[in-house]
């Protein structure tokens, strides 16, 4: 007869509930702050979509590495750090577009192609975003030197943060410019482009 000496079901359920509630609250809080700062739901959507995609990328990498998501590893997730590159990219693109619209006038701006402006701006911002993410990613490097018990406890933290930042960098350099161009093309016929209002 097997008699359980210590039942960890309640602890596991509490940990899962805590992780999910913290992730959801942090996500909603960051999205709310981004909405206040950017004051446009379209640009907020572009920035906010990086968060779940980066988390998905981190979870996939953890799964491939055979590591589990727990309170310690999820504690490394900082949504502000994840989306800072996306905010810089979106802001740079729309500021460049606004500058061009002021230079040539809105009627001429609506008729011209924006892909070149978006591509050049994304290239200009890519280097700065890449190195800023690289600097942040090197912060948990000393954790990888931990051995034995402390290594098993805290290495998921460093891996989770690194994977999330890597995912955020990939999506910032690829998806964000594409979504910005797609968003702009939908509003290209409008007399006053609402995508540019938040930078004016």
Contact map, one row per residue, 1 for C-alpha under 8 A:
11100000000000000000000000000000000000000000000000000000000000000000000000000000000000000000000000000000000000000000000000000000000000000000000000000000000000000000000000000000000000000000000000000000
11110000000000000000000000000000000000000000000000000000000000000000000000000000000000000000000000000000000000000000000000000000000000000000000000000000000000000000000000000000000000000000000000000000
11111000000000000000000000000000000000000000000000000000000000000000000000000000000000000000000000000000000000000000000000000000000000000000000000000000000000000000000000000000000000000000000000000000
01111110000000000000000000000000000000000000000000000000000000000000000000000000000000000000000000000000000000000000000000000000000000000000000000000000000000000000000000000000000000000000000000000000
00111110000000000000000000000000000000000000000000000000000000000000000000000000000000000000000000000000000000000000000000000000000000000000000000000000000000000000000000000000000000000000000000000000
00011111000000000000000000000000000000000000000000000000000000000000000000000000000000000000000000000000000000000000000000000000000000000000000000000000000000000000000000000000000000000000000000000000
00011111110000000000000000000000000000000000000000000000000000000000000000000000000000000000000000000000000000000000000000000000000000000000000000000000000000000000000000000000000000000000000000000000
00000111111100000000000000000000000000000000000000000000000000000000000000000000000000000000000000000000000000000000000000000000000000000000000000000000000000000000000000000000000000000000000000000000
00000011111110000000000000000000000000000000000000000000000000000000000000000000000000000000000000000000000000000000000000000000000000000000000000000000000000000000000000000000000000000000000000000000
00000011111111000000000000000000000000000000000000000000000000000000000000000000000000000000000000000000000000000000000000000000000000000000000000000000000000000000000000000000000000000000000000000000
00000001111111100000000000000000000000000000000000000000000000000000000000000000000000000000000000000000000000000000000000000000000000000000000000000000000000000000000000000000000000000000000000000000
00000001111111110000000000000000000000000000000000000000000000000000000000000000000000000000000000000000000000000000000000000000000000000000000000000000000000000000000000000000000000000000000000000000
00000000111111111000000000000000000000000000000000000000000000000000000000000000000000000000000000000000000000000000000000000000000000000000000000000000000000000000000000000000000000000000000000000000
00000000011111111100000000000000000000000000000000000000000000000000000000000000000000000000000000000000000000000000000000000000000000000000000000000000000000000000000000000000000000000000000000000000
00000000001111111110000000000000000000000000000000000000000000000000011000000000000000000000000000000000000000000000000000000000000000000000000000000000000000000000000000000000000000000000000000000000
00000000000111111111000000000000000000000000000000000000000000000000010000000000000000000000000000000000000000000000000000000000000000000000000000000000000000000000000000000000000000000000000000000000
00000000000011111111100000000000000000000000000000000000000000000000000000000000000000000000000000000000000000000000000000000000000000000000000000000000000000000000000000000000000000000000000000000000
00000000000001111111110000000000000000000000000000000000000000000000001000000000000000000000000000000000000000000000000000000000000000000000000000000000000000000000000000000000000000000000000000000000
00000000000000111111111000000000000000000000000000000000000000000000011001000000000000000000000000000000000000000000000000000000000000000000000000000000000000000000000000000000000000000000000000000000
00000000000000011111111100000000000000000000000000000000000000000000000000000000000000000000000000000000000000000000000000000000000000000000000000000000000000000000000000000000000000000000000000000000
00000000000000001111111110000000000000000000000000000000000000000000000000000000000000000000000000000000000000000000000000000000000000000000000000000000000000000000000000000000000000000000000000000000
00000000000000000111111111000000000000000000000000000000000000000000000000000000000000000000000000000000000000000000000000000000000000000000000000000000000000000000000000000000000000000000000000000000
00000000000000000011111111100000000000000000000000000000000000000000000000000000000000000000000000000000000000000000000000000000000000000000000000000000000000000000000000000000000000000000000000000000
00000000000000000001111111110000000000000000000000000000000000000000000000000000000000000000000000000000000000000000000000000000000000000000000000000000000000000000000000000000000000000000000000000000
00000000000000000000111111111000000000000000000000000000000000000000000000000000000000000000000000000000000000000000000000000000000000000000000000000000000000000000000000000000000000000000000000000000
00000000000000000000011111111100000000000000000000000000000000000000000000000010000000000000000000000000000000000000000000000000000000000000000000000000000000000000000000000000000000000000000000000000
00000000000000000000001111111110000000000000000000100000000000000000000000000010000000000000000000000000000000000000000000000000000000000000000000000000000000000000000000000000000000000000000000000000
00000000000000000000000111111111000000000000000000000000000000000000000000000000000000000000000000000000000000000000000000000000000000000000000000000000000000000000000000000000000000000000000000000000
00000000000000000000000011111111100000000000000000000000000000000000000000000000000000000000000000000000000000000000000000000000000000000000000000000000000000000000000000000000000000000000000000000000
00000000000000000000000001111111110000000000000000000000000000000000000000000011000000000000000000000000000000000000000000000000000000000000000000000000000000000000000000000000000000000000000000000000
00000000000000000000000000111111111000000001000100000000000000000000000000000000000000000000000000000000000000000000000000000000000000000000000000000000000000000000000000000000000000000000000000000000
00000000000000000000000000011111111100000000000000000000000000000000000000000000000000000000000000000000000000000000000000000000000000000000000000000000000000000000000000000000000000000000000000000000
00000000000000000000000000001111111110000000000000000000000000000000000000000000000000000000000000000000000000000000000000000000000000000000000000000000000000000000000000000000000000000000000000000000
00000000000000000000000000000111111111100001000000000000000000000000000000000000000000000000000000000000000000000000000000000000000000000000000000000000000000000000000000000000000000000000000000000000
00000000000000000000000000000011111111111001000000000000000000000000000000000000000000000000000000000000000000000000000000000000000000000000000000000000000000000000000000000000000000000000000000000000
00000000000000000000000000000001111111100000000000000000000000000000000000000000000000000000000000000000000000000000000000000000000000000000000000000000000000000000000000000000000000000000000000000000
00000000000000000000000000000000111111100000000000000000000000000000000000000000000000000000000000000000000000000000000000000000000000000000000000000000000000000000000000000000000000000000000000000000
00000000000000000000000000000000011111111011000000000000000000000000000000000000000000000000000000000000000000000000000000000000000000000000000000000000000000000000000000000000000000000000000000000100
00000000000000000000000000000000011111111001000000000000000000000000000000000000000000000000000000000000000000000000000000000000000000000000000000000000000000000000000000000000000000000000000000000100
00000000000000000000000000000000001001111111000000000000000000000000000000000000000000000000000000000000000000000000000000000000000000000000000000000000000000000000000000000000000000000000000000100100
00000000000000000000000000000000001001111111100000000000000000000000000000000000000000000000000000000000000000000000000000000000000000000000000000000000000000000000000000000000000000000000000000000000
00000000000000000000000000000000000000011111110000000000000000000000000000000000000000000000000000000000000000000000000000000000000000000000000000000000000000000000000000000000000000100000000000100000
00000000000000000000000000000000000001011111111000000000000000000000000000000000000000000100000000000000000000000000000000000000000000000000000000000000000000000000000000000000000100000000000000100000
00000000000000000000000000000010011001111111111100000000000000000000000000000000000000000000000000000000000000000000000000000000000000000000000000000000000000000000000000000000000000000000000000000000
00000000000000000000000000000000000000001111111110000000000000000000000000000000000000000000000000000000000000000000000000000000000000000000000000000000000000000000000000000000000000000000000000000000
00000000000000000000000000000000000000000111111111000000000000000000000000000000000000000100000000000000000000000000000000000000000000000000000000000000000000000000000000000001001100000000000000000000
00000000000000000000000000000000000000000011111111100000000000000000000000000000001001100100000000000000000000000000000000000000000000000000000000000000000000000000000000000001000000000000000000000000
00000000000000000000000000000010000000000001111111110000000000000000000000000000001000000000000000000000000000000000000000000000000000000000000000000000000000000000000000000000000000000000000000000000
00000000000000000000000000000000000000000000111111111000000000000000000000000000000000000000000000000000000000000000000000000000000000000000000000000000000000000000000000000000000000000000000000000000
00000000000000000000000000000000000000000000011111111100000000000000000000000000011001000000000000000000000000000000000000000000000000000000000000000000000000000000000100110000000000000000000000000000
00000000000000000000000000100000000000000000001111111110000000000000000000000010011000000000000000000000000000000000000000000000000000000000000000000000000000000000000100000000000000000000000000000000
00000000000000000000000000000000000000000000000111111111000000000000000000000000000000000000000000000000000000000000000000000000000000000000000000000000000000000000000000000000000000000000000000000000
00000000000000000000000000000000000000000000000011111111100000000000000000000000000000000000000000000000000000000000000000000000000000000000000000000000000000000000001100100000000000000000000000000000
00000000000000000000000000000000000000000000000001111111110000000000000000000000010000000000000000000000000000000000000000000000000000000000000000000000000000000011111100100000000000000000000000000000
00000000000000000000000000000000000000000000000000111111111000000000000000000000000000000000000000000000000000000000000000000000000000000000000000000000000000000001001000000000000000000000000000000000
00000000000000000000000000000000000000000000000000011111111100000000000000000000000000000000000000000000000000000000000000000000000000000000000000000000000000000000000000000000000000000000000000000000
00000000000000000000000000000000000000000000000000001111111110000000000000000000000000000000000000000000000000000000000000000000000000000000000000000000000000000011001000000000000000000000000000000000
00000000000000000000000000000000000000000000000000000111111111000000000000000000000000000000000000000000000000000000000000000000000000000000000000000000000000011011001000000000000000000000000000000000
00000000000000000000000000000000000000000000000000000011111111100000100000000000000000000000000000000000000000000000000000000000000000000000000000000000000000010000000000000000000000000000000000000000
00000000000000000000000000000000000000000000000000000001111111110000000000000000000000000000000000000000000000000000000000000000000000000000000000000000000000000000000000000000000000000000000000000000
00000000000000000000000000000000000000000000000000000000111111111000000000000000000000000000000000000000000000000000000000000000000000000000000000000000000000000010000000000000000000000000000000000000
00000000000000000000000000000000000000000000000000000000011111111111100000000000000000000000000000000000000000000000000000000000000000000000000000000000000000110000000000000000000000000000000000000000
00000000000000000000000000000000000000000000000000000000001111111111000000000000000000000000000000000000000000000000000000000000000000000000000000000000000000000000000000000000000000000000000000000000
00000000000000000000000000000000000000000000000000000000000111111110000000000000000000000000000000000000000000000000000000000000000000000000000000000000000000000000000000000000000000000000000000000000
00000000000000000000000000000000000000000000000000000000000011111110000000000000000000000000000000000000000000000000000000000000000000000000000000000000000000000000000000000000000000000000000000000000
00000000000000000000000000000000000000000000000000000000000001111111000000000000000000000000000000000000000000000000000000000000000000000000000000000000000000000000000000000000000000000000000000000000
00000000000000000000000000000000000000000000000000000000000001111111100000000000000000000000000000000000000000000000000000000000000000000000000000000000000100000000000000000000000000000000000000000000
00000000000000000000000000000000000000000000000000000000000001100111110000000000000000000000000000000000000000000000000000000000000000000000000000000000000100000000000000000000000000000000000000000000
00000000000000000000000000000000000000000000000000000000001001000011111011000000000000000000000000000000000000000000000000000000000000000000000000000000000100000000000000000000000000000000000000000000
00000000000000110010000000000000000000000000000000000000000000000001111111000000000000000000000000000000000000000000000000000000000000000000000000000000000000000000000000000000000000000000000000000000
00000000000000100110000000000000000000000000000000000000000000000000111111100000000000000000000000000000000000000000000000000000000000000000000000000000000000000000000000000000000000000000000000000000
00000000000000000000000000000000000000000000000000000000000000000000011111110000000000000000000000000000000000000000000000000000000000000000000000000000110110000000000000000000000000000000000000000000
00000000000000000000000000000000000000000000000000000000000000000000111111111000000000000000000000000000000000000000000000000000000000000000000000000000010111111000000000000000000000000000000000000000
00000000000000000010000000000000000000000000000000000000000000000000111111111000000000000000000000000000000000000000000000000000000000000000000000000000000010010000000000000000000000000000000000000000
00000000000000000000000000000000000000000000000000000000000000000000001111111100000000000000000000000000000000000000000000000000000000000000000000000000000010000000000000000000000000000000000000000000
00000000000000000000000000000000000000000000000000000000000000000000000111111100000000000000000000000000000000000000000000000000000000000000000000000000000011011000000000000000000000000000000000000000
00000000000000000000000000000000000000000000000000000000000000000000000011111110000000000000000000000000000000000000000000000000000000000000000000000000000000011001000000000000000000000000000000000000
00000000000000000000000000000000000000000000000000000000000000000000000000111111110000000000000000000000000000000000000000000000000000000000000000000000000000000000000000000000000000000000000000000000
00000000000000000000000001100100000000000000000000100000000000000000000000001111111000000000000000000000000000000000000000000000000000000000000000000000000000000000000000000000000000000000000000000000
00000000000000000000000000000100000000000000000000000000000000000000000000000111111100000000000000000000000000000000000000000000000000000000000000000000000000000000000000000000000000000000000000000000
00000000000000000000000000000000000000000000000000000000000000000000000000000111111110000000000000000000000000000000000000000000000000000000000000000000000000000000100000000000000000000000000000000000
00000000000000000000000000000000000000000000000001100100000000000000000000000111111110000000000000000000000000000000000000000000000000000000000000000000000000000001100100000000000000000000000000000000
00000000000000000000000000000000000000000000001101100000000000000000000000000011111111100000000000000000000000000000000000000000000000000000000000000000000000000000000100000000000000000000000000000000
00000000000000000000000000000000000000000000000000000000000000000000000000000001111111110000000000000000000000000000000000000000000000000000000000000000000000000000000000000000000000000000000000000000
00000000000000000000000000000000000000000000000000000000000000000000000000000000111111111000000000000000000000000000000000000000100010000000000000000000000000000000000110010000000000000000000000000000
00000000000000000000000000000000000000000000001001000000000000000000000000000000001111111100000000000000000000000000000000000000000000000000000000000000000000000000000100010001000000000000000000000000
00000000000000000000000000000000000000000000001000000000000000000000000000000000001111111110000000000000000000000000000000000000000000000000000000000000000000000000000000000000000000000000000000000000
00000000000000000000000000000000000000000000000000000000000000000000000000000000000111111111000000000000000000000000000000001000100000000000000000000000000000000000000000000000000000000000000000000000
00000000000000000000000000000000000000000000000000000000000000000000000000000000000011111111100000000000000000000000000001001100000000000000000000000000000000000000000000010001100000000000000000000000
00000000000000000000000000000000000000000010011000000000000000000000000000000000000001111111110000000000000000000000000000000000000000000000000000000000000000000000000000000001100100000000000000000000
00000000000000000000000000000000000000000000000000000000000000000000000000000000000000111111111000000000000000000000000000000000000000000000000000000000000000000000000000000000000000000000000000000010
00000000000000000000000000000000000000000000000000000000000000000000000000000000000000011111111100000000000000000000000011001000000000000000000000000000000000000000000000000000000000000000000000000000
00000000000000000000000000000000000000000000000000000000000000000000000000000000000000001111111110000000000000000000110011000000000000000000000000000000000000000000000000000000100100000000000000000000
00000000000000000000000000000000000000000000000000000000000000000000000000000000000000000111111111000000000000000000000000000000000000000000000000000000000000000000000000000000000000000000000000110010
00000000000000000000000000000000000000000000000000000000000000000000000000000000000000000011111111100000000000000000000000000000000000000000000000000000000000000000000000000000000000000000000000010010
00000000000000000000000000000000000000000000000000000000000000000000000000000000000000000001111111110000000000000000110010000000000000000000000000000000000000000000000000000000000000000000000000000000
00000000000000000000000000000000000000000000000000000000000000000000000000000000000000000000111111111000000000000100110000000000000000000000000000000000000000000000000000000000000000000000000000010000
00000000000000000000000000000000000000000000000000000000000000000000000000000000000000000000011111111100000000000000000000000000000000000000000000000000000000000000000000000000000000000000000000010011
00000000000000000000000000000000000000000000000000000000000000000000000000000000000000000000001111111110000000000000000000000000000000000000000000000000000000000000000000000000000000000000000000000000
00000000000000000000000000000000000000000000000000000000000000000000000000000000000000000000000111111111100010000000000000000000000000000000000000000000000000000000000000000000000000000000000000000000
00000000000000000000000000000000000000000000000000000000000000000000000000000000000000000000000011111111110110000000000000000000000000000000000000000000000000000000000000000000000000000000000000000000
00000000000000000000000000000000000000000000000000000000000000000000000000000000000000000000000001111111110000000000000000000000000000000000000000000000000000000000000000000000000000000000000000000000
00000000000000000000000000000000000000000000000000000000000000000000000000000000000000000000000000111111100000000000000000000000000000000000000000000000000000000000000000000000000000000000000000000000
00000000000000000000000000000000000000000000000000000000000000000000000000000000000000000000000000011111110110000000000000000000000000000000000000000000000000000000000000000000000000000000000000000000
00000000000000000000000000000000000000000000000000000000000000000000000000000000000000000000000000011111111110000000000000000000000000000000000000000000000000000000000000000000000000000000000000000000
00000000000000000000000000000000000000000000000000000000000000000000000000000000000000000000000000001101111111000000000000000000000000000000000000000000000000000000000000000000000000000000001100000000
00000000000000000000000000000000000000000000000000000000000000000000000000000000000000000000000000000000111111100000000000000000000000000000000000000000000000000000000000000000000000000000001000000000
00000000000000000000000000000000000000000000000000000000000000000000000000000000000000000000000000001001111111110000000000000000000000000000000000000000000000000000000000000000000000000000000000000000
00000000000000000000000000000000000000000000000000000000000000000000000000000000000000000000000000011001111111110000000000000000000000000000000000000000000000000000000000000000000000000000000000000000
00000000000000000000000000000000000000000000000000000000000000000000000000000000000000000000000000000000011111110000000000000000000000000000000000000000000000000000000000000000000000000001111000000000
00000000000000000000000000000000000000000000000000000000000000000000000000000000000000000000000000000000001111111000000000000000000000000000000000000000000000000000000000000000000000000001100000000000
00000000000000000000000000000000000000000000000000000000000000000000000000000000000000000000000000000000000111111100000000000000000000000000000000000000000000000000000000000000000000000000000000000000
00000000000000000000000000000000000000000000000000000000000000000000000000000000000000000000000000000000000000111111000000000000000000000000000000000000000000000000000000000000000000000000000000000000
00000000000000000000000000000000000000000000000000000000000000000000000000000000000000000000000010000000000000011111110000000000000000000000000000000000000000000000000000000000000010000000000000000000
00000000000000000000000000000000000000000000000000000000000000000000000000000000000000000000000000000000000000001111111000000000000000000000000000000000000000000000000000000000000010000000000000000000
00000000000000000000000000000000000000000000000000000000000000000000000000000000000000000000000000000000000000001111111100000000000000000000000000000000000000000000000000000000000000000000000000000000
00000000000000000000000000000000000000000000000000000000000000000000000000000000000000000000100110000000000000000111111110000000000000000000000000000000000000000000000000000000000000000000000000000000
00000000000000000000000000000000000000000000000000000000000000000000000000000000000000000000100110000000000000000111111111000000000000000000000000000000000000000000000000000000100010000000000000000000
00000000000000000000000000000000000000000000000000000000000000000000000000000000000000000000000000000000000000000011111111100000000000000000000000000000000000000000000000000000100000000000000000000000
00000000000000000000000000000000000000000000000000000000000000000000000000000000000000000000000000000000000000000001111111110000000000000000000000000000000000000000000000000000000000000000000000000000
00000000000000000000000000000000000000000000000000000000000000000000000000000000000000000001100100000000000000000000111111111000000000000000000000000000000000000000000000000000000000000000000000000000
00000000000000000000000000000000000000000000000000000000000000000000000000000000000000001001100000000000000000000000011111111100000000000000000000000000000000000000000000001000100000000000000000000000
00000000000000000000000000000000000000000000000000000000000000000000000000000000000000000000000000000000000000000000001111111110000000000000000000000000000000000000000000000000000000000000000000000000
00000000000000000000000000000000000000000000000000000000000000000000000000000000000000000000000000000000000000000000000111111111000000000000000000000000000000000000000000000000000000000000000000000000
00000000000000000000000000000000000000000000000000000000000000000000000000000000000000011001000000000000000000000000000011111111100000000000000000000000000000000000000000000000000000000000000000000000
00000000000000000000000000000000000000000000000000000000000000000000000000000000000000001000000000000000000000000000000001111111110000000000000000000000000000000000000000001000000000000000000000000000
00000000000000000000000000000000000000000000000000000000000000000000000000000000000000000000000000000000000000000000000000111111111000000000000000000000000000000000000000000000000000000000000000000000
00000000000000000000000000000000000000000000000000000000000000000000000000000000000000000000000000000000000000000000000000011111111100000000000000000000000000000000000000000000000000000000000000000000
00000000000000000000000000000000000000000000000000000000000000000000000000000000000010010000000000000000000000000000000000001111111110000000000000000000000000000000000010000000000000000000000000000000
00000000000000000000000000000000000000000000000000000000000000000000000000000000000000000000000000000000000000000000000000000111111111000000000000000000000000000000000010000000000000000000000000000000
00000000000000000000000000000000000000000000000000000000000000000000000000000000000000000000000000000000000000000000000000000011111111100000000000000000000000000000000000000000000000000000000000000000
00000000000000000000000000000000000000000000000000000000000000000000000000000000000000000000000000000000000000000000000000000001111111110000000000000000000000000000000000000000000000000000000000000000
00000000000000000000000000000000000000000000000000000000000000000000000000000000000010000000000000000000000000000000000000000000111111111000000000000000000000000000110010000000000000000000000000000000
00000000000000000000000000000000000000000000000000000000000000000000000000000000000000000000000000000000000000000000000000000000011111111100000000000000000000000000000000000000000000000000000000000000
00000000000000000000000000000000000000000000000000000000000000000000000000000000000000000000000000000000000000000000000000000000001111111110000000000000000000000000000000000000000000000000000000000000
00000000000000000000000000000000000000000000000000000000000000000000000000000000000000000000000000000000000000000000000000000000000111111110000000000000000000000000000000000000000000000000000000000000
00000000000000000000000000000000000000000000000000000000000000000000000000000000000000000000000000000000000000000000000000000000000011111111100000000000000000001100100000000000000000000000000000000000
00000000000000000000000000000000000000000000000000000000000000000000000000000000000000000000000000000000000000000000000000000000000001111111100000000000000000000000000000000000000000000000000000000000
00000000000000000000000000000000000000000000000000000000000000000000000000000000000000000000000000000000000000000000000000000000000000111111110000000000000000000000000000000000000000000000000000000000
00000000000000000000000000000000000000000000000000000000000000000000000000000000000000000000000000000000000000000000000000000000000000001111111100000000000001000000000000000000000000000000000000000000
00000000000000000000000000000000000000000000000000000000000000000000000000000000000000000000000000000000000000000000000000000000000000001111111110000000000001000000000000000000000000000000000000000000
00000000000000000000000000000000000000000000000000000000000000000000000000000000000000000000000000000000000000000000000000000000000000000011111111000000000000000000000000000000000000000000000000000000
00000000000000000000000000000000000000000000000000000000000000000000000000000000000000000000000000000000000000000000000000000000000000000001111111000010011001000000000000000000000000000000000000000000
00000000000000000000000000000000000000000000000000000000000000000000000000000000000000000000000000000000000000000000000000000000000000000001111111000010001001000000000000000000000000000000000000000000
00000000000000000000000000000000000000000000000000000000000000000000000000000000000000000000000000000000000000000000000000000000000000000000111111100010000000000000000000000000000000000000000000000000
00000000000000000000000000000000000000000000000000000000000000000000000000000000000000000000000000000000000000000000000000000000000000000000011111110110011000000000000000000000000000000000000000000000
00000000000000000000000000000000000000000000000000000000000000000000000000000000000000000000000000000000000000000000000000000000000000000000000011111111000000000000000000000000000000000000000000000000
00000000000000000000000000000000000000000000000000000000000000000000000000000000000000000000000000000000000000000000000000000000000000000000000001111111000000000000000000000000000000000000000000000000
00000000000000000000000000000000000000000000000000000000000000000000000000000000000000000000000000000000000000000000000000000000000000000000000000111111100000000000000000000000000000000000000000000000
00000000000000000000000000000000000000000000000000000000000000000000000000000000000000000000000000000000000000000000000000000000000000000000000001111111111000000000000000000000000000000000000000000000
00000000000000000000000000000000000000000000000000000000000000000000000000000000000000000000000000000000000000000000000000000000000000000000001111111111111000000000000000000000000000000000000000000000
00000000000000000000000000000000000000000000000000000000000000000000000000000000000000000000000000000000000000000000000000000000000000000000000000111111111100000000000000000000000000000000000000000000
00000000000000000000000000000000000000000000000000000000000000000000000100000000000000000000000000000000000000000000000000000000000000000000000000001111111100000000000000000000000000000000000000000000
00000000000000000000000000000000000000000000000000000000000000000000000110000000000000000000000000000000000000000000000000000000000000000000001001000111111111000000000000000000000000000000000000000000
00000000000000000000000000000000000000000000000000000000000000000000000000000000000000000000000000000000000000000000000000000000000000000000001101000111111111100000000000000000000000000000000000000000
00000000000000000000000000000000000000000000000000000000000000000011100110000000000000000000000000000000000000000000000000000000000000000000000000000001111111110000000000000000000000000000000000000000
00000000000000000000000000000000000000000000000000000000000000000000000111110000000000000000000000000000000000000000000000000000000000000000000000000000011111111000000000000000000000000000000000000000
00000000000000000000000000000000000000000000000000000000000000000000000010010000000000000000000000000000000000000000000000000000000000000001101100000000011111111100000000000000000000000000000000000000
00000000000000000000000000000000000000000000000000000000000001000000000010000000000000000000000000000000000000000000000000000000000000000000000000000000001111111110000000000000000000000000000000000000
00000000000000000000000000000000000000000000000000000000011001000000000011011000000000000000000000000000000000000000000000000000000000000000000000000000000111111111000000000000000000000000000000000000
00000000000000000000000000000000000000000000000000000000010000000000000010011000000000000000000000000000000000000000000000000000000000001000000000000000000011111111100000000000000000000000000000000000
00000000000000000000000000000000000000000000000000000000000000000000000000000000000000000000000000000000000000000000000000000000000000001000000000000000000001111111110000000000000000000000000000000000
00000000000000000000000000000000000000000000000000000100110010000000000000000000000000000000000000000000000000000000000000000000000000000000000000000000000000111111111000000000000000000000000000000000
00000000000000000000000000000000000000000000000000000110110000000000000000001000010000000000000000000000000000000000000000000000000000000000000000000000000000011111111100000000000000000000000000000000
00000000000000000000000000000000000000000000000000000100000000000000000000000000110000000000000000000000000000000000000000000000000010001000000000000000000000001111111110000000000000000000000000000000
00000000000000000000000000000000000000000000000000000100000000000000000000000000000000000000000000000000000000000000000000000000000010000000000000000000000000000111111111000000000000000000000000000000
00000000000000000000000000000000000000000000000000001110110000000000000000000000000000000000000000000000000000000000000000000000000000000000000000000000000000000011111111100000000000000000000000000000
00000000000000000000000000000000000000000000000001101100000000000000000000000000011011000000000000000000000000000000000000000000000000000000000000000000000000000001111111110000000000000000000000000000
00000000000000000000000000000000000000000000000000000000000000000000000000000000000010000000000000000000000000000000000000000000110010000000000000000000000000000000111111111000000000000000000000000000
00000000000000000000000000000000000000000000000000000000000000000000000000000000000000000000000000000000000000000000000000000000000000000000000000000000000000000000011111111110000000000000000000000000
00000000000000000000000000000000000000000000000001001100000000000000000000000000000000000000000000000000000000000000000000000000000000000000000000000000000000000000001111111111000000000000000000000000
00000000000000000000000000000000000000000000000001000000000000000000000000000000000011001000000000000000000000000000000000000000000000000000000000000000000000000000000111111111100000000000000000000000
00000000000000000000000000000000000000000000000000000000000000000000000000000000000000000000000000000000000000000000000001000100000000000000000000000000000000000000000011111111100000000000000000000000
00000000000000000000000000000000000000000000000000000000000000000000000000000000000000000000000000000000000000000000000000000000000000000000000000000000000000000000000001111111110000000000000000000000
00000000000000000000000000000000000000000000000000000000000000000000000000000000000000000000000000000000000000000000000000000000000000000000000000000000000000000000000001111111111000000000000000000000
00000000000000000000000000000000000000000000011000000000000000000000000000000000000001001100000000000000000000000000000000000000000000000000000000000000000000000000000000111111111100000000000000000000
00000000000000000000000000000000000000000000000000000000000000000000000000000000000000001100100000000000000000000000011001000000000000000000000000000000000000000000000000011111111110000000000000000000
00000000000000000000000000000000000000000000000000000000000000000000000000000000000000000000000000000000000000000000000000000000000000000000000000000000000000000000000000000111111111000000000000000000
00000000000000000000000000000000000000000000010000000000000000000000000000000000000000000000000000000000000000000000000000000000000000000000000000000000000000000000000000000011111111100000000000000000
00000000000000000000000000000000000000000010010000000000000000000000000000000000000000000100100000000000000000000000000000000000000000000000000000000000000000000000000000000001111111110000000000000000
00000000000000000000000000000000000000000000000000000000000000000000000000000000000000000000000000000000000000000110010000000000000000000000000000000000000000000000000000000000111111111000000000000000
00000000000000000000000000000000000000000000000000000000000000000000000000000000000000000000000000000000000000000000000000000000000000000000000000000000000000000000000000000000011111111100000000000000
00000000000000000000000000000000000000000100000000000000000000000000000000000000000000000000000000000000000000000000000000000000000000000000000000000000000000000000000000000000001111111110000000100000
00000000000000000000000000000000000000000000000000000000000000000000000000000000000000000000000000000000000000000000000000000000000000000000000000000000000000000000000000000000000111111111000000100000
00000000000000000000000000000000000000000000000000000000000000000000000000000000000000000000000000000000000000000000000000000000000000000000000000000000000000000000000000000000000011111111000000000000
00000000000000000000000000000000000000000000000000000000000000000000000000000000000000000000000000000000000000000000000000000000000000000000000000000000000000000000000000000000000001111111100000000000
00000000000000000000000000000000000000000000000000000000000000000000000000000000000000000000000000000000000000000000000000000000000000000000000000000000000000000000000000000000000000111111110011100000
00000000000000000000000000000000000000000000000000000000000000000000000000000000000000000000000000000000000001100000000000000000000000000000000000000000000000000000000000000000000000011111110010000000
00000000000000000000000000000000000000000000000000000000000000000000000000000000000000000000000000000000000001100000000000000000000000000000000000000000000000000000000000000000000000000111111000000000
00000000000000000000000000000000000000000000000000000000000000000000000000000000000000000000000000000000000001000000000000000000000000000000000000000000000000000000000000000000000000000011111110000000
00000000000000000000000000000000000000000000000000000000000000000000000000000000000000000000000000000000011001000000000000000000000000000000000000000000000000000000000000000000000000000000111110000000
00000000000000000000000000000000000000000000000000000000000000000000000000000000000000000000000000000000010000000000000000000000000000000000000000000000000000000000000000000000000000000000011111000000
00000000000000000000000000000000000000000000000000000000000000000000000000000000000000000000000000000000000000000000000000000000000000000000000000000000000000000000000000000000000000000011011111111000
00000000000000000000000000000000000000000000000000000000000000000000000000000000000000000000000000000000000000000000000000000000000000000000000000000000000000000000000000000000000000000010000111111100
00000000000000000000000000000000000000010110000000000000000000000000000000000000000000000000010000000000000000000000000000000000000000000000000000000000000000000000000000000000000000110010000011111100
00000000000000000000000000000000000000000000000000000000000000000000000000000000000000000000011011000000000000000000000000000000000000000000000000000000000000000000000000000000000000000000000011111111
00000000000000000000000000000000000000000000000000000000000000000000000000000000000000000000000000000000000000000000000000000000000000000000000000000000000000000000000000000000000000000000000011111111
00000000000000000000000000000000000001110000000000000000000000000000000000000000000000000000000000000000000000000000000000000000000000000000000000000000000000000000000000000000000000000000000001111111
00000000000000000000000000000000000000000000000000000000000000000000000000000000000000000010011001000000000000000000000000000000000000000000000000000000000000000000000000000000000000000000000000011111
00000000000000000000000000000000000000000000000000000000000000000000000000000000000000000000000001000000000000000000000000000000000000000000000000000000000000000000000000000000000000000000000000011111
